[in-house]
């Protein structure tokens, strides 16, 4: 019995240490991100579901400044000016206008992708991997809400730069999505109208207002 108690005490101590280290690392990432005026990211996005025989890969880019962002992915532009979201589809010649949808359940949207983990997750230190000469420390995030569609998320953090390298999300339906950062630039000179929707550019488009 004494040996069992000793083992449990050691296990809890190690667990607590790992959780504290995970929190410290997440805090460092959060502080660094919030210190930038703006962030520009080129990324690769992969969606996989083996049971459904699905594997899709695409590249995209996003520019973020505070809550505002401009996201290009799959030929569609998503422009959020802090209040209104404009989804622009050149192929369909359509613009969909809606209020901020960042509060959708389980949605990791551009304005939250570098800070989503701050609320609603339990976290613990996971494995460390060497990727292309960089040490990537993974933190496992598990939703506190048992009804969440997310099973868990692995957040890969570059130990040297304290920037997010990748995000691997596993859904309860076995769908795996991976977001990998190809380039990460900060404090770039941006146009004052970058996050402003110019209706004159889309006079021939169908305007779909959802609100």
Backbone as a printed PyTorch tensor [residue, N CA C, xyz], in Angstrom:
tensor([[[  0.8270,  -1.2010,   0.0000],
         [  0.0000,   0.0000,   0.0000],
         [  0.8670,   1.2600,   0.0000]],

        [[  1.9400,   1.2330,   0.7760],
         [  2.8420,   2.3880,   0.8640],
         [  3.4580,   2.6830,  -0.5020]],

        [[  3.8300,   1.5960,  -1.2240],
         [  4.4130,   1.7710,  -2.5490],
         [  3.4110,   2.3860,  -3.5280]],

        [[  2.1480,   1.9780,  -3.3940],
         [  1.0970,   2.5020,  -4.2770],
         [  0.9000,   3.9950,  -4.0280]],

        [[  0.8590,   4.3950,  -2.7550],
         [  0.6840,   5.8030,  -2.3980],
         [  1.8510,   6.6340,  -2.9150]],

        [[  3.0770,   6.0800,  -2.7450],
         [  4.2700,   6.7830,  -3.2320],
         [  4.2100,   6.9710,  -4.7400]],

        [[  3.7840,   5.9220,  -5.4500],
         [  3.6630,   5.9850,  -6.9090],
         [  2.6470,   7.0440,  -7.3320]],

        [[  1.5060,   7.0750,  -6.6310],
         [  0.4630,   8.0440,  -6.9670],
         [  0.9430,   9.4760,  -6.7270]],

        [[  1.6740,   9.6950,  -5.6300],
         [  2.1980,  11.0210,  -5.3170],
         [  3.1690,  11.4840,  -6.4050]],

        [[  4.0280,  10.5720,  -6.8560],
         [  4.9950,  10.8980,  -7.9220],
         [  4.2540,  11.2040,  -9.2230]],

        [[  3.2480,  10.3780,  -9.5150],
         [  2.4780,  10.5650, -10.7530],
         [  1.7810,  11.9150, -10.7670]],

        [[  1.1460,  12.2780,  -9.6310],
         [  0.4560,  13.5650,  -9.5500],
         [  1.4360,  14.7300,  -9.6330]],

        [[  2.6130,  14.5650,  -9.0550],
         [  3.6340,  15.6180,  -9.0950],
         [  4.1100,  15.8510, -10.5180]],

        [[  4.3780,  14.7520, -11.2350],
         [  4.8170,  14.8380, -12.6290],
         [  3.7230,  15.4690, -13.4860]],

        [[  2.4760,  15.0360, -13.2460],
         [  1.3440,  15.5680, -14.0000],
         [  1.1970,  17.0680, -13.7700]],

        [[  1.3190,  17.4810, -12.5130],
         [  1.1970,  18.8940, -12.1830],
         [  2.3140,  19.7140, -12.7950]],

        [[  3.5310,  19.1570, -12.7970],
         [  4.6760,  19.8450, -13.3850],
         [  4.4740,  20.0150, -14.8880]],

        [[  3.9890,  18.9640, -15.5400],
         [  3.7630,  19.0080, -16.9900],
         [  2.6960,  20.0430, -17.3300]],

        [[  1.6510,  20.1190, -16.5120],
         [  0.5820,  21.0830, -16.7670],
         [  1.0790,  22.5100, -16.5690]],

        [[  1.8840,  22.7250, -15.5240],
         [  2.4360,  24.0570, -15.2740],
         [  3.3540,  24.4910, -16.4110]],

        [[  4.1660,  23.5440, -16.9050],
         [  5.0710,  23.8650, -18.0080],
         [  4.2830,  24.1820, -19.2710]],

        [[  3.1910,  23.4430, -19.4910],
         [  2.3340,  23.6870, -20.6460],
         [  1.7210,  25.0760, -20.5550]],

        [[  1.2350,  25.4530, -19.3730],
         [  0.6310,  26.7780, -19.1830],
         [  1.6630,  27.8810, -19.3990]],

        [[  2.8650,  27.6810, -18.8840],
         [  3.9280,  28.6740, -19.0510],
         [  4.2320,  28.8930, -20.5310]],

        [[  4.3110,  27.7900, -21.2840],
         [  4.6090,  27.8830, -22.7110],
         [  3.4780,  28.5810, -23.4610]],

        [[  2.2370,  28.2350, -23.1390],
         [  1.0840,  28.8770, -23.7770],
         [  1.0390,  30.3680, -23.4640]],

        [[  1.3630,  30.7250, -22.2300],
         [  1.3920,  32.1400, -21.8360],
         [  2.4520,  32.9030, -22.6280]],

        [[  3.6100,  32.2640, -22.8520],
         [  4.6830,  32.9050, -23.6160],
         [  4.2530,  33.1410, -25.0610]],

        [[  3.5710,  32.1430, -25.6380],
         [  3.0760,  32.2690, -27.0120],
         [  2.0560,  33.3970, -27.0980]],

        [[  1.1310,  33.4260, -26.1410],
         [  0.0710,  34.4330, -26.1220],
         [  0.6470,  35.8430, -26.0020]],

        [[  1.5990,  36.0360, -25.0840],
         [  2.1960,  37.3540, -24.8800],
         [  2.9430,  37.8260, -26.1260]],

        [[  3.6160,  36.8940, -26.7890],
         [  4.3820,  37.2570, -27.9750],
         [  3.4550,  37.6740, -29.1130]],

        [[  2.3940,  36.8970, -29.3100],
         [  1.4320,  37.1930, -30.3820],
         [  0.7700,  38.5480, -30.1540]],

        [[  0.3800,  38.8170, -28.9110],
         [ -0.3100,  40.0690, -28.6050],
         [  0.6140,  41.2830, -28.7060]],

        [[  1.9080,  41.0350, -28.7580],
         [  2.8610,  42.1310, -28.8660],
         [  3.0850,  42.6110, -30.2930]],

        [[  2.5290,  41.8800, -31.2770],
         [  2.7120,  42.2610, -32.6740],
         [  1.5970,  43.1860, -33.1410]],

        [[  1.9580,  44.1420, -33.9800],
         [  0.9750,  45.0600, -34.5670],
         [  0.0880,  44.3140, -35.5600]],

        [[  0.6990,  43.4480, -36.3430],
         [ -0.0510,  42.6200, -37.2920],
         [  0.7440,  41.3570, -37.5930]],

        [[  0.0670,  40.3530, -38.1350],
         [  0.6960,  39.0580, -38.4330],
         [  0.2530,  38.5940, -39.8190]],

        [[  1.2010,  38.1370, -40.6230],
         [  0.9120,  37.5850, -41.9470],
         [  1.4030,  36.1440, -41.9890]],

        [[  0.5270,  35.2280, -42.3860],
         [  0.8620,  33.8050, -42.3760],
         [  0.5160,  33.1600, -43.7150]],

        [[  1.4620,  32.4190, -44.2680],
         [  1.1860,  31.4980, -45.3780],
         [  1.1100,  30.1090, -44.7640]],

        [[  0.1210,  29.3290, -45.1480],
         [ -0.0750,  28.0480, -44.4730],
         [ -0.5540,  26.9450, -45.4180]],

        [[ -0.4300,  25.7190, -44.9260],
         [ -0.9950,  24.5520, -45.6100],
         [ -2.1070,  23.9860, -44.7300]],

        [[ -3.2260,  23.6570, -45.3540],
         [ -4.3800,  23.1400, -44.6210],
         [ -4.7340,  21.7640, -45.1770]],

        [[ -4.8130,  20.7720, -44.2960],
         [ -5.1040,  19.3980, -44.7200],
         [ -6.3180,  18.8630, -43.9690]],

        [[ -7.2290,  18.2420, -44.6980],
         [ -8.4190,  17.6170, -44.1150],
         [ -8.3980,  16.1360, -44.4710]],

        [[ -8.4970,  15.2770, -43.4390],
         [ -8.4400,  13.8320, -43.6660],
         [ -9.5250,  13.1040, -42.8770]],

        [[-10.1200,  12.0980, -43.5320],
         [-11.0310,  11.1820, -42.8510],
         [-10.8920,   9.8310, -43.5490]],

        [[-10.1350,   8.9280, -42.9280],
         [ -9.8200,   7.6330, -43.5430],
         [-11.0710,   6.8110, -43.8200]],

        [[-12.0310,   6.8130, -42.8970],
         [-13.2390,   6.0030, -43.0590],
         [-14.0970,   6.4820, -44.2290]],

        [[-14.0040,   7.7800, -44.5370],
         [-14.7600,   8.3420, -45.6570],
         [-13.8990,   8.4620, -46.9190]],

        [[-12.6520,   7.9950, -46.8180],
         [-11.7080,   8.0520, -47.9360],
         [-11.5370,   9.4930, -48.4450]],

        [[-11.3760,  10.4020, -47.4990],
         [-11.2300,  11.8220, -47.8330],
         [ -9.8380,  12.3050, -47.4540]],

        [[ -9.1750,  12.9740, -48.3720],
         [ -7.9290,  13.6800, -48.0690],
         [ -7.8230,  14.8770, -49.0050]],

        [[ -7.8840,  16.0640, -48.4190],
         [ -7.8150,  17.2900, -49.1950],
         [ -6.6880,  18.1580, -48.6510]],

        [[ -5.9300,  18.7310, -49.5690],
         [ -4.8310,  19.6110, -49.1860],
         [ -4.9420,  20.9100, -49.9510]],

        [[ -4.7260,  21.9990, -49.2600],
         [ -4.7570,  23.2920, -49.9340],
         [ -3.8220,  24.2530, -49.2160]],

        [[ -3.4680,  25.3060, -49.9050],
         [ -2.6440,  26.3550, -49.3100],
         [ -3.4500,  27.6400, -49.2180]],

        [[ -3.0690,  28.4810, -48.3050],
         [ -3.7720,  29.7410, -48.1320],
         [ -2.8910,  30.7520, -47.4420]],

        [[ -3.4310,  31.9310, -47.2670],
         [ -2.7010,  32.9600, -46.5350],
         [ -3.6980,  33.8400, -45.7840]],

        [[ -3.2330,  34.4240, -44.7110],
         [ -4.0840,  35.2730, -43.8950],
         [ -3.2630,  36.4180, -43.3160]],

        [[ -3.8880,  37.5880, -43.2600],
         [ -3.2860,  38.7560, -42.6060],
         [ -4.2110,  39.1560, -41.4710]],

        [[ -3.6630,  39.3290, -40.2690],
         [ -4.4680,  39.6440, -39.0960],
         [ -3.9420,  40.8850, -38.3930]],

        [[ -4.8670,  41.7040, -37.9480],
         [ -4.5250,  42.8700, -37.1400],
         [ -5.6280,  43.0330, -36.0970]],

        [[ -5.3280,  42.6950, -34.8590],
         [ -6.3680,  42.6880, -33.8320],
         [ -7.4310,  41.6670, -34.1920]],

        [[ -8.6980,  42.0700, -34.2030],
         [ -9.7910,  41.1760, -34.5790],
         [-10.0050,  41.1280, -36.0870]],

        [[ -9.3910,  42.0310, -36.8140],
         [ -9.5980,  42.1110, -38.2560],
         [ -8.7220,  41.0890, -38.9840]],

        [[ -9.2320,  40.6060, -40.1100],
         [ -8.4190,  39.6850, -40.8960],
         [ -8.8590,  39.6490, -42.3570]],

        [[ -7.9350,  39.2050, -43.2040],
         [ -8.2200,  38.9210, -44.6040],
         [ -7.6400,  37.5520, -44.9060]],

        [[ -8.5070,  36.6100, -45.2080],
         [ -8.1250,  35.2120, -45.4260],
         [ -8.3920,  34.8110, -46.8690]],

        [[ -7.3830,  34.2260, -47.5190],
         [ -7.5400,  33.6730, -48.8590],
         [ -7.3620,  32.1700, -48.7970]],

        [[ -8.3920,  31.4340, -49.1720],
         [ -8.2920,  29.9740, -49.1790],
         [ -9.3390,  29.3900, -50.1330]],

        [[ -8.9370,  28.3840, -50.8960],
         [ -9.8240,  27.6890, -51.8270],
         [-10.4890,  28.6500, -52.8140]],

        [[ -9.7530,  29.7030, -53.1990],
         [-10.2930,  30.6400, -54.1680],
         [-11.3210,  31.6040, -53.6130]],

        [[-11.4990,  31.5950, -52.3090],
         [-12.4840,  32.4610, -51.6600],
         [-11.7630,  33.4120, -50.7060]],

        [[-12.2100,  34.6540, -50.6710],
         [-11.6490,  35.6600, -49.7620],
         [-12.6490,  35.8970, -48.6310]],

        [[-12.1550,  35.7960, -47.3950],
         [-12.9850,  36.1320, -46.2300],
         [-12.3810,  37.3810, -45.5950]],

        [[-13.1670,  38.4490, -45.5910],
         [-12.7080,  39.7420, -45.0910],
         [-13.5490,  40.1480, -43.8860]],

        [[-12.8910,  40.3320, -42.7450],
         [-13.6010,  40.7260, -41.5310],
         [-13.0360,  42.0580, -41.0490]],

        [[-13.9070,  43.0720, -40.9600],
         [-13.4580,  44.4200, -40.6000],
         [-13.6220,  44.7290, -39.1170]],

        [[-13.9170,  43.7030, -38.3310],
         [-14.1110,  43.8920, -36.8980],
         [-15.5660,  43.8180, -36.4970]],

        [[-16.4720,  44.0270, -37.4720],
         [-17.9110,  43.9700, -37.1990],
         [-18.6520,  43.0830, -38.1980]],

        [[-18.2370,  43.1760, -39.4530],
         [-18.9490,  42.4740, -40.5240],
         [-18.0070,  41.5650, -41.2910]],

        [[-18.5170,  40.3770, -41.6360],
         [-17.7440,  39.4020, -42.3970],
         [-18.2320,  39.3930, -43.8440]],

        [[-17.2890,  39.5620, -44.7670],
         [-17.5920,  39.5160, -46.2020],
         [-16.9090,  38.2870, -46.7920]],

        [[-17.6940,  37.3930, -47.3600],
         [-17.1540,  36.2100, -48.0220],
         [-17.2910,  36.4130, -49.5220]],

        [[-16.1640,  36.5550, -50.1940],
         [-16.1480,  36.9280, -51.6060],
         [-15.7220,  35.7400, -52.4520]],

        [[-16.5990,  35.3280, -53.3820],
         [-16.3110,  34.1920, -54.2620],
         [-16.2560,  34.6690, -55.7050]],

        [[-15.0480,  34.9070, -56.2400],
         [-14.9160,  35.3500, -57.6360],
         [-15.4990,  34.3360, -58.6260]],

        [[-15.3590,  33.0350, -58.3110],
         [-15.8650,  32.0060, -59.2260],
         [-17.3750,  32.0990, -59.3710]],

        [[-18.0690,  32.3170, -58.2700],
         [-19.5390,  32.4150, -58.2950],
         [-20.0210,  33.8500, -58.4950]],

        [[-19.0950,  34.7930, -58.4860],
         [-19.4230,  36.2110, -58.5650],
         [-20.4850,  36.5660, -57.5170]],

        [[-20.1540,  36.2080, -56.2780],
         [-21.0980,  36.4160, -55.1750],
         [-20.3600,  36.9140, -53.9340]],

        [[-21.0030,  37.8190, -53.2210],
         [-20.5010,  38.2990, -51.9400],
         [-21.5540,  38.0250, -50.8830]],

        [[-21.1710,  37.2800, -49.8500],
         [-22.0760,  37.0070, -48.7390],
         [-21.6750,  37.8840, -47.5550]],

        [[-22.6440,  38.6180, -47.0340],
         [-22.3840,  39.5520, -45.9390],
         [-23.1130,  39.0890, -44.6920]],

        [[-22.3730,  38.9760, -43.5870],
         [-22.9840,  38.5340, -42.3360],
         [-22.2940,  39.2040, -41.1560]],

        [[-22.9270,  39.1130, -40.0100],
         [-22.3000,  39.6440, -38.8000],
         [-21.2050,  38.6880, -38.3670]],

        [[-20.4060,  39.1000, -37.4150],
         [-19.2910,  38.2930, -36.9210],
         [-19.7660,  36.9010, -36.5410]],

        [[-19.1310,  35.8590, -37.1080],
         [-19.5110,  34.4830, -36.7670],
         [-18.4260,  33.7760, -35.9860]],

        [[-17.5110,  34.5590, -35.3700],
         [-16.4070,  33.9440, -34.6250],
         [-16.8780,  33.1700, -33.4220]],

        [[-18.1370,  33.3810, -33.0020],
         [-18.6340,  32.7080, -31.8120],
         [-19.2870,  31.3680, -32.1200]],

        [[-19.2080,  30.9240, -33.3850],
         [-19.7330,  29.6090, -33.7090],
         [-19.0210,  28.5560, -32.8740]],

        [[-19.8020,  27.5990, -32.3850],
         [-19.2280,  26.5730, -31.5140],
         [-18.1180,  25.8140, -32.2100]],

        [[-16.9910,  25.6840, -31.5140],
         [-15.8370,  24.9130, -31.9840],
         [-15.1030,  25.5490, -33.1640]],

        [[-15.5420,  26.7280, -33.6060],
         [-14.8880,  27.3390, -34.7600],
         [-13.5640,  27.9780, -34.3610]],

        [[-12.5050,  27.5790, -35.0630],
         [-11.2100,  28.2260, -34.8640],
         [-10.9980,  29.1130, -36.0840]],

        [[-11.4340,  30.3570, -35.9670],
         [-11.3980,  31.2920, -37.0770],
         [-10.0830,  32.0730, -37.0650]],

        [[ -9.7490,  32.7750, -38.1680],
         [ -8.4650,  33.4770, -38.2250],
         [ -8.1860,  34.3850, -37.0430]],

        [[ -9.1920,  35.1390, -36.5930],
         [ -8.9480,  36.0650, -35.4910],
         [ -8.7390,  35.3510, -34.1660]],

        [[ -9.0110,  34.0330, -34.1430],
         [ -8.8130,  33.2750, -32.9110],
         [ -7.7310,  32.2160, -33.0250]],

        [[ -7.1950,  32.0010, -34.2200],
         [ -6.3240,  30.8410, -34.4260],
         [ -5.0480,  30.8720, -33.5920]],

        [[ -4.6500,  32.0590, -33.1610],
         [ -3.4250,  32.1490, -32.3620],
         [ -3.7130,  32.3650, -30.8800]],

        [[ -4.9970,  32.3140, -30.4990],
         [ -5.3320,  32.5360, -29.0910],
         [ -6.5260,  31.7220, -28.6100]],

        [[ -7.0660,  30.8400, -29.4750],
         [ -8.2780,  30.1020, -29.1400],
         [ -8.1370,  29.2760, -27.8700]],

        [[ -6.9090,  28.8280, -27.5930],
         [ -6.6420,  27.9100, -26.4900],
         [ -6.7640,  28.5660, -25.1200]],

        [[ -6.9350,  29.8830, -25.0850],
         [ -6.9320,  30.5900, -23.8060],
         [ -8.1780,  30.2970, -22.9660]],

        [[ -9.2560,  29.8610, -23.6080],
         [-10.4960,  29.5520, -22.8870],
         [-11.0840,  28.2350, -23.3710]],

        [[-11.6420,  27.4840, -22.4370],
         [-12.4260,  26.3080, -22.8030],
         [-11.6610,  25.0160, -22.9840]],

        [[-10.3740,  24.9880, -22.6210],
         [ -9.5800,  23.7740, -22.8220],
         [ -8.7780,  23.4030, -21.5750]],

        [[ -8.6560,  22.1100, -21.3600],
         [ -7.6780,  21.5910, -20.4110],
         [ -6.4290,  21.2780, -21.2370]],

        [[ -5.2640,  21.4100, -20.6450],
         [ -4.0570,  21.2250, -21.4380],
         [ -2.9910,  20.4800, -20.6460]],

        [[ -2.1560,  19.7860, -21.3940],
         [ -1.0420,  19.0670, -20.7930],
         [  0.0930,  18.9810, -21.8010]],

        [[  1.3110,  18.8700, -21.3010],
         [  2.4760,  18.7610, -22.1640],
         [  2.4570,  17.4200, -22.8930]],

        [[  2.7470,  17.4320, -24.1840],
         [  2.7880,  16.2080, -24.9820],
         [  4.2240,  16.0090, -25.4750]],

        [[  4.3960,  15.3500, -26.5960],
         [  5.7370,  15.0090, -27.0780],
         [  6.4710,  16.2180, -27.6540]],

        [[  7.7880,  16.0980, -27.7400],
         [  8.6160,  17.0880, -28.4350],
         [  9.2150,  16.4040, -29.6460]],

        [[  9.1550,  17.0780, -30.7940],
         [  9.6890,  16.5170, -32.0230],
         [ 10.6820,  17.4800, -32.6600]],

        [[ 11.6540,  16.9120, -33.3770],
         [ 12.5870,  17.7270, -34.1510],
         [ 12.1000,  17.7120, -35.5960]],

        [[ 11.6840,  18.8810, -36.0980],
         [ 11.1480,  18.9850, -37.4520],
         [ 11.9620,  20.0240, -38.2210]],

        [[ 12.6600,  19.5540, -39.2580],
         [ 13.4930,  20.4330, -40.0910],
         [ 14.4470,  21.2590, -39.2340]],

        [[ 15.0550,  20.6140, -38.2460],
         [ 16.0250,  21.2730, -37.4020],
         [ 15.4410,  22.1490, -36.3170]],

        [[ 14.1170,  22.1610, -36.1990],
         [ 13.4550,  22.9750, -35.1780],
         [ 12.8450,  22.0650, -34.1180]],

        [[ 12.9650,  22.4540, -32.8570],
         [ 12.3460,  21.6950, -31.7830],
         [ 10.9110,  22.1700, -31.6050]],

        [[  9.9860,  21.2470, -31.8570],
         [  8.5610,  21.5670, -31.7510],
         [  7.9730,  20.8490, -30.5360]],

        [[  7.5240,  21.6280, -29.5670],
         [  6.9030,  21.0780, -28.3690],
         [  5.3850,  21.0770, -28.5470]],

        [[  4.7970,  19.8950, -28.3930],
         [  3.3450,  19.7800, -28.5480],
         [  2.6420,  19.8680, -27.1980]],

        [[  1.5050,  20.5430, -27.2160],
         [  0.6270,  20.6180, -26.0530],
         [ -0.7190,  20.0520, -26.4590]],

        [[ -1.2360,  19.1490, -25.6520],
         [ -2.5290,  18.5310, -25.9470],
         [ -3.6290,  19.3160, -25.2620]],

        [[ -4.5980,  19.7580, -26.0650],
         [ -5.7260,  20.5360, -25.5610],
         [ -6.9980,  19.7100, -25.6770]],

        [[ -7.6930,  19.5510, -24.5720],
         [ -8.9350,  18.7830, -24.5550],
         [-10.0780,  19.7030, -24.1470]],

        [[-11.1540,  19.7830, -24.9560],
         [-12.2680,  20.6800, -24.6250],
         [-12.8840,  20.3560, -23.2590]],

        [[-13.1810,  21.3870, -22.5000],
         [-13.8560,  21.2030, -21.2090],
         [-15.3030,  20.7770, -21.4440]],

        [[-15.9120,  21.3040, -22.4970],
         [-17.2950,  20.9740, -22.8420],
         [-17.3490,  19.5610, -23.4260]],

        [[-18.0180,  18.6650, -22.7340],
         [-18.0980,  17.2690, -23.1830],
         [-18.9230,  17.1240, -24.4580]],

        [[-19.7060,  18.1360, -24.8030],
         [-20.5230,  18.0840, -26.0200],
         [-19.7940,  18.6230, -27.2430]],

        [[-18.5640,  19.0460, -27.0480],
         [-17.7900,  19.5770, -28.1630],
         [-17.5810,  18.5100, -29.2310]],

        [[-17.5670,  18.9520, -30.4860],
         [-17.3050,  18.0380, -31.5980],
         [-15.8240,  17.7080, -31.7150]],

        [[-14.9970,  18.4330, -30.9690],
         [-13.5540,  18.2040, -30.9940],
         [-13.1610,  17.1790, -29.9360]],

        [[-12.4050,  16.1620, -30.3380],
         [-11.8970,  15.1840, -29.3910],
         [-10.6980,  15.7540, -28.6560]],

        [[ -9.7290,  16.2480, -29.4170],
         [ -8.5870,  16.9570, -28.8320],
         [ -7.8350,  17.7020, -29.9230]],

        [[ -6.9430,  18.5860, -29.4960],
         [ -6.0990,  19.3540, -30.4030],
         [ -4.6580,  19.2330, -29.9370]],

        [[ -3.7580,  19.0320, -30.8810],
         [ -2.3240,  19.0760, -30.5870],
         [ -1.7890,  20.3760, -31.1560]],

        [[ -1.2370,  21.2120, -30.2970],
         [ -0.7020,  22.4940, -30.7040],
         [  0.8150,  22.4190, -30.6780]],

        [[  1.4420,  22.5500, -31.8600],
         [  2.8950,  22.4730, -31.9640],
         [  3.5140,  23.8590, -31.8690]],

        [[  4.4230,  24.0420, -30.9200],
         [  5.0280,  25.3460, -30.6770],
         [  6.5410,  25.2690, -30.8700]],

        [[  7.0840,  26.1850, -31.6580],
         [  8.5260,  26.2610, -31.8540],
         [  9.1580,  26.7150, -30.5400]],

        [[  9.9850,  25.8680, -29.9560],
         [ 10.5470,  26.1480, -28.6330],
         [ 11.4340,  27.3850, -28.6150]],

        [[ 12.0310,  27.7260, -29.7530],
         [ 12.9320,  28.8750, -29.7980],
         [ 12.1810,  30.1890, -30.0280]],

        [[ 11.3200,  30.2230, -31.0560],
         [ 10.6370,  31.4730, -31.4080],
         [  9.3700,  31.7060, -30.5970]],

        [[  8.8230,  30.6380, -29.9950],
         [  7.5390,  30.6890, -29.2740],
         [  6.3920,  31.0500, -30.2200]],

        [[  6.5250,  30.6470, -31.4900],
         [  5.4650,  30.8160, -32.4700],
         [  4.7870,  29.4660, -32.6900]],

        [[  3.5270,  29.4910, -33.0540],
         [  2.8210,  28.2440, -33.3760],
         [  3.3230,  27.7220, -34.7180]],

        [[  3.7480,  26.4570, -34.7290],
         [  4.2260,  25.8220, -35.9670],
         [  3.0780,  25.1020, -36.6730]],

        [[  2.3050,  24.3480, -35.9110],
         [  1.1480,  23.6880, -36.5110],
         [  0.0690,  23.3880, -35.4770]],

        [[ -1.0830,  23.0320, -35.9950],
         [ -2.2330,  22.6910, -35.1690],
         [ -2.8800,  21.4590, -35.7700]],

        [[ -3.0480,  20.4130, -34.9660],
         [ -3.6640,  19.1750, -35.4390],
         [ -4.9370,  18.9580, -34.6190]],

        [[ -6.0670,  18.9760, -35.3030],
         [ -7.3560,  18.8220, -34.6080],
         [ -8.0210,  17.5070, -35.0040]],

        [[ -8.3940,  16.7160, -33.9970],
         [ -9.0890,  15.4580, -34.2480],
         [-10.5270,  15.5780, -33.7510]],

        [[-11.4670,  15.3800, -34.6650],
         [-12.8790,  15.4510, -34.3090],
         [-13.3980,  14.1060, -33.8140]],

        [[-14.5210,  14.1360, -33.1370],
         [-15.1250,  12.8960, -32.6450],
         [-15.6330,  12.0170, -33.7770]],

        [[-15.7630,  12.6070, -34.9710],
         [-16.1600,  11.8240, -36.1450],
         [-14.9390,  11.3090, -36.9090]],

        [[-13.7650,  11.3780, -36.2450],
         [-12.4870,  10.8910, -36.7940],
         [-11.9360,  11.7550, -37.9210]],

        [[-12.4970,  12.9430, -38.1280],
         [-11.9460,  13.8670, -39.1120],
         [-10.7390,  14.5740, -38.5120]],

        [[ -9.6440,  14.5460, -39.2410],
         [ -8.4010,  15.1720, -38.7740],
         [ -8.0790,  16.3590, -39.6600]],

        [[ -7.9240,  17.5220, -39.0600],
         [ -7.5390,  18.7110, -39.8080],
         [ -6.1950,  19.2040, -39.2820]],

        [[ -5.3340,  19.5680, -40.2040],
         [ -3.9900,  20.0230, -39.8350],
         [ -3.7120,  21.3730, -40.4760]],

        [[ -3.2780,  22.3080, -39.6630],
         [ -2.9120,  23.6380, -40.1080],
         [ -1.4200,  23.7970, -39.8470]],

        [[ -0.6240,  23.9690, -40.9210],
         [  0.8280,  24.0770, -40.7790],
         [  1.3080,  25.4220, -41.3150]],

        [[  2.0600,  26.1240, -40.5000],
         [  2.5690,  27.4420, -40.8890],
         [  3.8020,  27.2860, -41.7800]],

        [[  3.7410,  27.8380, -42.9800],
         [  4.8890,  27.8300, -43.8850],
         [  5.7630,  29.0630, -43.6870]],

        [[  5.1300,  30.2070, -43.4740],
         [  5.8840,  31.4320, -43.1890],
         [  5.0870,  32.2910, -42.2170]],

        [[  5.7930,  32.9710, -41.3460],
         [  5.1880,  33.7620, -40.2770],
         [  5.9020,  35.1110, -40.2480]],

        [[  5.2060,  36.1690, -40.6790],
         [  5.7960,  37.5090, -40.7150],
         [  5.0030,  38.4390, -39.8040]],

        [[  5.6930,  39.3910, -39.2310],
         [  5.0340,  40.3000, -38.2970],
         [  5.3560,  41.7530, -38.6130]],

        [[  4.4420,  42.6150, -38.1760],
         [  4.6260,  44.0730, -38.2680],
         [  4.9860,  44.5320, -39.6770]],

        [[  4.2760,  43.9720, -40.6620],
         [  4.4710,  44.3750, -42.0550],
         [  3.7220,  45.6890, -42.3240]],

        [[  4.1910,  46.5250, -43.2560],
         [  3.4210,  47.7170, -43.6330],
         [  2.1440,  47.3070, -44.3670]],

        [[  1.0010,  47.7530, -43.8840],
         [ -0.2830,  47.3640, -44.4620],
         [ -1.0380,  48.5830, -44.9720]],

        [[ -1.8000,  48.3660, -46.0340],
         [ -2.6640,  49.4280, -46.5450],
         [ -3.7510,  49.7440, -45.5170]],

        [[ -4.1150,  51.0130, -45.4030],
         [ -5.1480,  51.4170, -44.4480],
         [ -6.5120,  50.8590, -44.8240]],

        [[ -6.6780,  50.4770, -46.0880],
         [ -7.9760,  49.9620, -46.5520],
         [ -7.9760,  48.4400, -46.7200]],

        [[ -6.9350,  47.7740, -46.2280],
         [ -6.8190,  46.3270, -46.4270],
         [ -8.0330,  45.5670, -45.9200]],

        [[ -8.5760,  45.9700, -44.7820],
         [ -9.6930,  45.2530, -44.1800],
         [-11.0410,  45.9230, -44.4560]],

        [[-11.0560,  46.8330, -45.4280],
         [-12.2870,  47.5460, -45.7810],
         [-12.8890,  46.9600, -47.0480]],

        [[-14.1730,  46.6430, -47.0000],
         [-14.8550,  46.1070, -48.1750],
         [-15.2200,  47.2510, -49.1180]],

        [[-14.7590,  47.1570, -50.3670],
         [-15.0400,  48.1700, -51.3780],
         [-16.1140,  47.6440, -52.3230]],

        [[-17.3450,  48.0860, -52.1180],
         [-18.4800,  47.5990, -52.9090],
         [-18.3340,  47.9280, -54.3930]],

        [[-17.6000,  48.9900, -54.7110],
         [-17.4390,  49.3800, -56.1190],
         [-16.7080,  48.3180, -56.9400]],

        [[-15.9030,  47.5000, -56.2640],
         [-15.1640,  46.4510, -56.9750],
         [-16.0570,  45.2660, -57.3310]],

        [[-17.2380,  45.2020, -56.7480],
         [-18.0870,  44.0180, -56.9190],
         [-19.4940,  44.3960, -57.3650]],

        [[-19.5910,  45.4080, -58.2230],
         [-20.9020,  45.8770, -58.6900],
         [-21.6420,  44.8240, -59.5030]],

        [[-20.8900,  43.9290, -60.1770],
         [-21.5260,  42.8900, -61.0000],
         [-21.7850,  41.5980, -60.2180]],

        [[-21.4170,  41.5910, -58.9330],
         [-21.6020,  40.3970, -58.1210],
         [-22.9950,  40.3740, -57.4860]],

        [[-23.4650,  39.1600, -57.2200],
         [-24.7080,  39.0190, -56.4520],
         [-24.3880,  39.2370, -54.9860]],

        [[-25.0820,  40.1380, -54.3130],
         [-24.8490,  40.4450, -52.9040],
         [-25.8800,  39.7100, -52.0670]],

        [[-25.4040,  38.8300, -51.2280],
         [-26.2630,  38.0020, -50.3750],
         [-26.1160,  38.4280, -48.9210]],

        [[-27.0770,  39.1670, -48.3970],
         [-27.0300,  39.6340, -47.0150],
         [-27.7870,  38.6510, -46.1090]],

        [[-27.0740,  38.0660, -45.1660],
         [-27.6860,  37.0630, -44.3000],
         [-28.3790,  37.6590, -43.0740]],

        [[-28.0010,  38.8590, -42.6630],
         [-28.5900,  39.4730, -41.4690],
         [-29.5950,  40.5540, -41.8330]]])
